[in-house]
């Protein structure tokens, strides 16, 4: 064995011995070695583990709360130029084809035909150019005839006309040429004896040709000047060679200046009535005014200047004052006014109210020397409106109809001064397009200067109309007219007062339309079959029914 190996071997042995000696407990110097042969016990004593950390040093650094310095980061900018390049190779966009939507059919024309009892015949035709609201033109024709049970109780009416309307950039033009023909017989019957005054009643017929034209400035927000010009003319003739022709020009100019409206209404009216008498009745009127409108009031001040000339002449100057003040905005508004005017009397107006006129009527205009009124109006929601007015009027030359002394079936016109106090009320209800209702009431109290009564003028009148769309195809409507009794003056056998009974006239109708084109209708008038008179000696038709068809195209 080599020497090196011996060295390594001795070193390993020494290490082993050292480890063994460390594994054993050290010898307790006080311990006495027991004698051989005795019981020995080994006791192991372990010390608890107590780790010790090295001391650490904490660095304390508190913020400075009194420092107000703002940190601003240093910014750097670099500018560079970039050329704008236009891509001229962009191809043109292709227009997309619009899909044609189906439009509802244009139904601006209609024809109507009907028949009923009392030999009733009805025909109407209306034609319009189209749906362009800026350019309208058309014509219409109407016919109605009826025949009652009394001798000569016949009436017929024909209307025809052509019209046009054009809305230009600054003005709107309207025009109409019309024809109206009404014929009846003087079939007066004394209700007390049931006998006619004439076994062969004479025929009466009124024919009127009228022409109207108007130019109205369109509304422009930045323009504060408004104006309109209107022309009316008509020619009337009757069966007994009475004639009346009239031409009237009227217009207004209004200028807005801040809260004020300053303007004038004016008209010039020429009327000539020819019978055995030749009466010229011409009027010039001008109404300058100034209106002030504030946030809570409206006030208008002006004068009404009226000059009459012709057969009779006269000059009148009336003040005109009107005011409005809302007490509940949009719901209730108080209004009042004091005005005066001259109402023109014409054969045309008299015949529309009473077609059984005598010849050679006296024509006098009515001066409304005072008209004082006041009331309340407003809306209770979008579908409910109302208005109530109390008034007092002082009238000179108020016209009245009285039966002629020799021919009671004819009516003369007489005049008297009157003071009239009354009440007018109106209610309008509209629930969408499905239901609407309108009601009116008028109460008049006449105080006459010479005449005992206001002849043939009822003091109380109610009218009402309603319309209901049950479905899109079915519509019903109704009307009610309630007239109070009136008084009439008769001369045979002696001058006396006769009561004309009051009456109630109820009418109703229904219509069914198929696909908005073809429809059938039914109308019932005087449903209560009342035997009443609106004018003395002229009973109205009883219950009458009209039914037919209409077609829209």
matplotlib code that plots the C-alpha trace (Angstrom):
import matplotlib.pyplot as plt

x = [0.0, 1.3, 1.9, -0.8, -3.5, -2.5, -2.9, -6.3, -7.4, -6.2, -8.0, -11.3, -11.1, -10.3, -13.4, -15.6, -14.4, -15.0, -18.6, -19.3, -18.0, -20.3, -23.4, -23.0, -23.8, -20.9, -20.0, -21.5, -18.7, -20.9, -22.3, -20.9, -20.4, -22.6, -21.0, -21.1, -24.1, -26.5, -29.5, -28.6, -31.0, -30.2, -31.6, -31.7, -32.0, -33.1, -32.9, -35.9, -35.3, -35.0, -34.2, -32.7, -33.1, -30.5, -31.4, -33.1, -32.9, -36.2, -35.7, -38.4, -39.4, -42.5, -44.1, -43.8, -47.4, -46.4, -45.0, -47.2, -45.0, -46.8, -45.1, -45.0, -43.7, -41.5, -43.1, -41.4, -43.1, -42.0, -43.7, -43.8, -45.4, -47.7, -49.0, -52.7, -53.2, -56.5, -57.6, -59.0, -59.6, -62.7, -65.4, -68.9, -71.4, -74.2, -77.7, -79.8, -83.1, -86.0, -88.7, -92.0, -94.3, -98.0, -99.9, -103.5, -105.9, -106.6, -110.3, -110.9, -114.0, -117.4, -120.9, -124.0, -127.6, -130.6, -134.4, -137.1, -140.7, -142.4, -141.0, -137.5, -134.7, -131.0, -127.9, -124.4, -121.2, -117.9, -114.6, -111.2, -107.9, -105.7, -103.6, -101.4, -102.4, -100.7, -102.8, -106.5, -109.3, -112.6, -116.4, -119.5, -123.2, -126.1, -129.8, -132.6, -136.4, -139.3, -143.1, -145.5, -149.1, -150.4, -151.2, -148.2, -145.9, -143.0, -139.4, -136.2, -132.7, -129.8, -126.2, -123.2, -119.8, -116.2, -113.4, -109.6, -106.8, -103.1, -100.5, -97.7, -94.4, -95.8, -99.6, -102.5, -105.1, -108.7, -111.6, -115.1, -117.9, -121.2, -124.9, -127.7, -131.4, -134.2, -137.8, -141.0, -144.7, -146.7, -148.7, -149.8, -152.4, -154.4, -153.9, -157.2, -159.3, -156.9, -157.7, -155.2, -155.4, -155.0, -156.2, -153.5, -150.4, -148.0, -144.4, -141.5, -137.9, -134.7, -131.6, -128.2, -124.9, -122.0, -118.3, -115.7, -111.9, -109.3, -105.6, -104.1, -100.5, -98.8, -97.3, -93.6, -91.9, -89.6, -92.2, -94.3, -96.8, -100.0, -102.6, -105.6, -107.8, -111.2, -113.8, -117.5, -120.2, -123.6, -126.7, -130.1, -133.5, -136.8, -139.9, -141.6, -138.9, -137.2, -133.5, -130.5, -126.9, -124.0, -120.3, -118.1, -114.4, -112.8, -109.4, -107.2, -103.6, -102.0, -98.5, -96.8, -94.6, -93.3, -96.3, -98.7, -100.8, -101.8, -104.1, -107.3, -110.2, -112.1, -114.8, -116.8, -120.1, -122.5, -125.9, -128.8, -132.3, -134.8, -138.5, -141.2, -138.9, -135.3, -133.2, -129.5, -128.0, -124.2, -121.9, -118.3, -116.8, -113.3, -112.2, -108.7, -107.5, -104.6, -104.2, -101.9, -101.1, -99.3, -98.6, -101.8, -104.2, -105.3, -106.7, -108.1, -109.1, -110.5, -113.4, -115.9, -116.7, -119.7, -120.9, -124.3, -125.1, -127.6, -131.4, -130.8, -127.7, -126.2, -122.9, -122.1, -119.1, -118.9, -116.2, -114.9, -113.2, -112.5, -110.5, -109.5, -107.8, -107.1, -107.9, -106.7, -104.3, -105.6, -108.6, -110.6, -110.5, -112.7, -113.6, -115.7, -116.4, -118.4, -118.9, -121.3, -121.9, -124.4, -125.8, -126.8, -130.2, -130.5, -133.1, -130.7, -130.5, -134.2, -135.0, -132.5, -134.4, -137.9, -138.5, -142.2, -141.7, -144.0, -143.0, -141.7, -140.0, -138.7, -134.9, -133.4, -130.2, -130.0, -127.9, -126.4, -125.8, -124.6, -123.4, -122.2, -121.1, -119.0, -118.4, -116.0, -114.5, -111.8, -110.8, -110.9, -108.3, -107.7, -111.2, -113.5, -114.2, -116.9, -118.0, -120.8, -121.7, -124.1, -125.0, -127.1, -127.9, -129.6, -130.9, -132.4, -134.5, -134.5, -136.3, -139.4, -141.6, -145.4, -148.0, -149.5, -153.0, -154.4, -152.3, -151.5, -149.4, -146.8, -144.6, -143.8, -140.8, -141.4, -138.8, -138.8, -136.3, -135.5, -133.4, -132.2, -130.7, -129.7, -127.4, -125.4, -123.7, -121.7, -120.0, -117.8, -116.6, -114.3, -113.0, -110.3, -111.9, -114.4, -116.9, -117.7, -120.6, -121.6, -124.3, -125.6, -128.2, -129.6, -131.9, -133.2, -135.5, -136.9, -138.1, -139.8, -140.5, -143.7, -144.5, -146.1, -143.7, -140.7, -142.7, -141.6, -138.5, -138.4, -136.9, -135.3, -133.5, -131.3, -129.4, -127.2, -125.4, -123.3, -121.3, -120.0, -117.7, -118.7, -116.1, -114.0, -116.9, -119.9, -120.7, -123.9, -124.9, -127.8, -129.2, -131.7, -133.3, -135.6, -137.4, -139.5, -142.9, -143.1, -145.7, -147.0, -149.1, -152.1, -154.6, -157.5, -160.2, -158.8, -155.2, -154.3, -151.5, -151.2, -149.0, -146.7, -146.2, -142.7, -141.3, -138.6, -137.0, -134.9, -132.9, -130.5, -128.4, -126.1, -123.6, -121.6, -118.5, -116.9, -113.2, -113.4, -115.1, -118.6, -121.1, -124.8, -126.5, -129.9, -131.2, -134.4, -135.7, -138.4, -138.3, -141.0, -143.3, -144.2, -146.6, -144.9, -144.4, -141.3, -143.2, -146.9, -149.1, -146.2, -146.2, -143.1, -142.8, -143.5, -141.3, -139.2, -136.6, -133.8, -131.6, -129.1, -125.5, -122.3, -119.1, -115.6, -113.1]
y = [0.0, 3.4, 6.1, 8.4, 5.9, 5.4, 9.1, 9.2, 6.2, 7.7, 11.0, 9.3, 7.3, 10.4, 12.1, 9.2, 9.1, 12.8, 12.6, 9.7, 11.7, 14.7, 12.5, 11.4, 13.7, 15.2, 13.5, 15.1, 15.6, 15.0, 11.8, 8.8, 5.7, 3.0, -0.2, -2.9, -5.0, -2.1, -0.6, 2.6, 5.2, 7.6, 11.1, 13.5, 17.2, 19.5, 23.3, 25.3, 27.0, 30.7, 32.4, 35.9, 38.4, 40.9, 44.6, 46.5, 50.2, 52.0, 55.0, 57.6, 60.0, 62.1, 64.3, 68.1, 69.3, 73.0, 72.5, 74.1, 73.6, 72.2, 69.5, 70.5, 68.1, 69.6, 69.1, 69.2, 69.6, 68.8, 70.4, 68.8, 69.6, 67.2, 67.7, 67.3, 64.7, 64.6, 61.3, 62.2, 58.6, 58.3, 56.9, 58.4, 57.0, 55.0, 56.2, 53.6, 52.9, 54.0, 51.4, 52.8, 52.8, 52.2, 55.4, 55.6, 56.4, 60.1, 60.6, 64.2, 63.9, 62.5, 61.9, 61.6, 60.5, 60.1, 59.8, 59.9, 60.6, 63.9, 63.3, 64.2, 64.0, 64.8, 64.9, 66.3, 66.3, 67.7, 67.6, 68.8, 68.9, 67.0, 67.0, 70.0, 72.4, 75.3, 75.0, 74.0, 74.2, 72.5, 72.8, 71.5, 71.0, 70.4, 69.8, 69.2, 69.2, 68.3, 68.4, 68.5, 67.5, 71.1, 72.7, 74.5, 73.2, 72.7, 73.8, 73.2, 74.5, 74.3, 75.4, 75.4, 76.9, 76.9, 77.9, 78.2, 78.8, 79.5, 80.0, 82.0, 83.0, 86.2, 86.1, 83.7, 84.2, 82.9, 83.1, 81.7, 82.0, 80.7, 80.3, 79.8, 79.2, 78.7, 78.3, 77.9, 78.8, 81.3, 78.4, 80.3, 78.4, 79.8, 77.1, 78.0, 77.3, 75.0, 77.0, 78.4, 82.1, 81.3, 78.1, 78.6, 79.7, 81.9, 80.7, 82.6, 82.1, 83.8, 83.4, 84.7, 84.9, 85.7, 86.4, 86.6, 87.3, 87.7, 88.4, 87.7, 88.3, 85.1, 85.1, 85.9, 86.0, 88.8, 91.0, 93.1, 94.3, 92.4, 93.2, 91.8, 92.9, 91.4, 92.0, 90.7, 91.1, 89.5, 89.9, 88.8, 88.5, 87.0, 85.8, 89.2, 91.1, 92.5, 92.9, 93.7, 94.1, 94.9, 95.4, 95.7, 96.3, 95.7, 95.3, 95.9, 96.9, 96.1, 97.1, 95.5, 97.8, 96.3, 95.4, 97.4, 96.6, 99.7, 99.3, 100.1, 98.1, 99.7, 98.9, 100.5, 98.9, 99.8, 98.2, 99.0, 97.5, 97.8, 97.0, 99.6, 101.5, 102.1, 102.3, 103.1, 101.9, 102.6, 102.6, 103.6, 102.6, 102.9, 101.5, 102.7, 101.1, 100.6, 97.4, 96.7, 93.2, 92.5, 89.4, 89.5, 91.6, 92.8, 96.2, 97.7, 101.3, 102.8, 104.4, 103.2, 105.8, 105.0, 107.1, 106.2, 107.7, 107.0, 107.2, 107.8, 109.4, 109.8, 110.0, 108.0, 107.9, 105.2, 104.4, 100.9, 99.6, 96.0, 94.3, 90.9, 89.7, 86.1, 85.1, 81.5, 81.4, 79.2, 78.2, 81.4, 84.8, 87.8, 90.0, 93.2, 95.8, 98.8, 99.2, 100.7, 100.0, 100.2, 96.9, 97.0, 95.8, 94.0, 92.1, 89.2, 88.9, 89.3, 86.6, 84.2, 84.6, 84.8, 83.8, 84.7, 88.5, 91.0, 93.3, 96.9, 96.5, 99.4, 99.2, 101.0, 100.2, 99.4, 101.6, 99.8, 102.9, 101.0, 97.5, 96.9, 93.3, 91.3, 87.7, 84.8, 82.3, 79.7, 76.0, 73.2, 71.0, 70.5, 69.1, 71.5, 75.1, 77.5, 81.1, 83.1, 86.7, 89.2, 92.1, 95.2, 96.7, 99.8, 99.5, 102.1, 100.8, 97.1, 95.2, 93.1, 90.8, 91.2, 89.7, 91.9, 93.2, 92.3, 89.3, 87.5, 84.9, 87.7, 89.5, 93.2, 94.6, 97.3, 99.0, 100.0, 101.2, 98.6, 97.9, 94.4, 92.7, 89.1, 86.2, 84.0, 80.8, 78.2, 74.9, 72.9, 69.4, 67.3, 63.9, 63.1, 62.4, 60.0, 62.3, 66.0, 68.1, 71.7, 73.4, 77.0, 79.0, 82.5, 84.5, 87.9, 90.4, 93.1, 96.5, 98.2, 101.9, 101.7, 98.0, 95.9, 93.0, 92.1, 90.3, 86.7, 86.9, 84.2, 85.2, 81.8, 79.4, 76.3, 74.5, 71.4, 69.0, 65.9, 63.5, 60.0, 57.7, 54.2, 52.5, 53.6, 52.6, 53.8, 57.4, 58.8, 62.4, 64.3, 67.8, 69.5, 72.9, 74.3, 77.6, 79.5, 80.8, 84.2, 86.8, 87.8, 90.8, 90.2, 92.7, 90.5, 90.8, 93.4, 94.1, 91.6, 89.6, 85.9, 83.5, 81.3, 78.1, 77.1, 73.9, 71.2, 69.8, 66.7, 65.2, 62.3, 60.5, 57.6, 56.6, 53.5, 53.6, 50.6, 50.9, 54.7, 54.7, 53.4, 54.5, 54.4, 57.0, 57.6, 60.9, 61.5, 65.1, 66.3, 62.9, 64.0, 64.7, 68.1, 70.3, 73.7, 77.0, 79.1, 81.8, 82.4, 80.5, 78.4, 75.0, 72.9, 69.4, 66.5, 63.5, 63.1, 60.4, 60.6, 57.7, 57.0, 56.2, 58.2, 57.3, 58.9, 58.8]
z = [0.0, -0.9, 1.6, 0.1, 0.5, 4.1, 4.7, 3.3, 5.3, 8.5, 7.8, 7.2, 10.3, 12.3, 10.9, 11.8, 15.3, 15.7, 14.5, 16.9, 19.7, 18.9, 18.7, 22.3, 25.3, 27.1, 30.3, 33.4, 35.8, 38.8, 37.5, 39.3, 37.2, 38.6, 39.5, 37.0, 37.0, 38.0, 36.0, 34.1, 32.4, 29.6, 29.9, 26.9, 27.6, 24.7, 24.7, 23.2, 19.8, 20.0, 16.7, 16.8, 14.0, 13.2, 14.0, 11.1, 10.5, 9.1, 6.9, 7.7, 4.9, 5.3, 2.5, 2.7, 2.9, 2.5, -0.9, -3.7, -6.6, -9.7, -11.7, -15.3, -17.8, -20.4, -23.8, -27.1, -30.5, -33.9, -36.9, -40.2, -43.6, -45.3, -48.7, -49.3, -51.9, -53.9, -55.1, -58.5, -59.3, -57.0, -59.2, -59.3, -56.9, -58.4, -57.5, -55.8, -57.4, -55.2, -54.7, -55.8, -52.8, -53.5, -53.1, -52.0, -54.9, -55.4, -54.7, -55.4, -57.5, -56.7, -58.1, -56.0, -56.9, -54.6, -54.5, -51.9, -51.0, -51.9, -55.5, -54.2, -56.7, -55.8, -58.1, -57.5, -59.4, -58.2, -60.2, -59.1, -60.9, -58.5, -55.3, -56.0, -53.3, -55.0, -58.1, -57.8, -60.4, -60.8, -61.2, -59.5, -60.3, -57.8, -58.2, -55.7, -56.2, -54.0, -54.2, -51.3, -50.8, -51.0, -54.3, -55.5, -52.7, -55.0, -54.8, -56.8, -56.6, -59.0, -58.3, -60.6, -60.6, -61.7, -59.4, -59.3, -56.8, -57.3, -54.6, -56.0, -54.3, -52.7, -53.2, -53.5, -56.1, -55.8, -58.3, -58.7, -61.2, -59.9, -60.8, -58.4, -59.3, -56.8, -57.8, -55.8, -55.9, -53.8, -52.3, -49.1, -47.1, -44.2, -41.4, -39.7, -42.8, -44.7, -47.9, -50.3, -51.2, -54.8, -56.5, -59.2, -57.3, -59.2, -59.7, -58.3, -59.4, -58.4, -60.7, -59.6, -61.5, -59.2, -59.8, -57.0, -57.1, -54.4, -54.1, -50.7, -49.7, -48.4, -44.9, -44.8, -41.4, -42.1, -43.9, -41.5, -44.2, -45.0, -47.6, -49.5, -52.3, -53.1, -55.8, -55.8, -58.4, -59.0, -61.1, -59.8, -61.5, -60.5, -62.3, -62.0, -63.8, -60.7, -61.1, -58.9, -59.8, -57.5, -57.7, -54.6, -54.1, -50.7, -49.2, -46.2, -45.4, -42.0, -40.8, -37.8, -35.7, -32.5, -30.4, -32.6, -35.7, -37.7, -40.7, -42.4, -43.9, -46.7, -49.3, -52.0, -52.9, -55.8, -55.8, -58.2, -57.6, -60.4, -60.3, -60.9, -58.6, -59.4, -56.2, -56.1, -52.8, -52.6, -49.6, -49.0, -45.7, -44.1, -40.8, -39.7, -36.5, -34.2, -32.3, -29.3, -28.2, -24.9, -23.0, -21.1, -23.2, -26.7, -27.4, -30.6, -31.2, -34.4, -36.1, -38.7, -41.3, -43.5, -46.4, -48.0, -51.4, -54.2, -53.7, -50.0, -48.6, -45.1, -43.3, -40.1, -37.9, -35.2, -32.7, -32.5, -29.3, -28.6, -25.8, -24.7, -21.5, -20.6, -17.0, -17.5, -20.4, -23.3, -21.2, -20.5, -22.0, -21.3, -24.2, -24.7, -27.3, -28.5, -32.2, -34.8, -38.5, -41.4, -42.7, -46.3, -47.4, -50.7, -52.6, -52.7, -48.9, -48.4, -50.9, -49.3, -46.0, -47.4, -51.1, -51.0, -51.4, -52.9, -55.7, -55.4, -52.0, -50.1, -49.7, -46.6, -44.9, -41.2, -38.9, -36.0, -33.9, -30.9, -30.3, -26.8, -26.0, -23.6, -22.7, -22.2, -24.6, -24.4, -24.7, -22.2, -23.9, -27.6, -28.3, -26.4, -27.2, -25.9, -26.2, -24.4, -25.3, -23.8, -26.0, -26.4, -29.8, -30.9, -34.5, -36.8, -39.7, -38.7, -41.5, -40.7, -42.9, -42.9, -45.0, -47.7, -47.0, -50.4, -51.2, -47.9, -49.7, -50.4, -47.9, -47.7, -45.9, -43.3, -41.0, -37.4, -34.8, -32.1, -29.0, -28.8, -25.7, -25.9, -25.3, -27.7, -26.7, -28.6, -27.6, -29.9, -29.1, -31.2, -30.0, -32.7, -36.1, -34.7, -33.0, -33.2, -31.8, -32.2, -30.2, -30.5, -28.5, -29.2, -27.0, -28.2, -26.5, -28.8, -27.8, -30.8, -31.2, -33.3, -34.1, -31.4, -32.0, -34.0, -36.6, -37.5, -35.3, -32.6, -29.3, -28.6, -30.9, -30.4, -33.1, -32.7, -35.0, -34.3, -36.4, -35.4, -37.3, -36.1, -38.2, -41.2, -43.4, -41.4, -40.5, -38.9, -38.2, -36.8, -36.5, -34.2, -34.7, -32.0, -32.7, -30.2, -31.2, -33.1, -33.9, -37.3, -38.4, -40.6, -42.1, -43.0, -41.9, -39.5, -38.5, -35.7, -34.3, -35.1, -33.2, -35.3, -33.2, -32.2, -33.6, -33.3, -36.5, -36.1, -39.0, -39.2, -41.8, -42.3, -44.9, -45.7, -47.9, -49.5, -50.1, -50.0, -53.5, -53.6, -50.9, -50.0, -47.9, -46.2, -44.9, -42.9, -42.4, -40.0, -38.2, -35.8, -38.7, -37.2, -39.1, -38.6, -40.3, -40.4, -42.3, -41.8, -44.3, -45.6, -43.9, -44.3, -45.7, -43.2, -42.7, -45.8, -46.7, -49.2, -50.1, -52.9, -53.9, -54.3, -56.1, -55.6, -58.4]

ax = plt.figure().add_subplot(projection="3d")
ax.plot(x, y, z, "-o")
ax.set_aspect("equal")
plt.show()
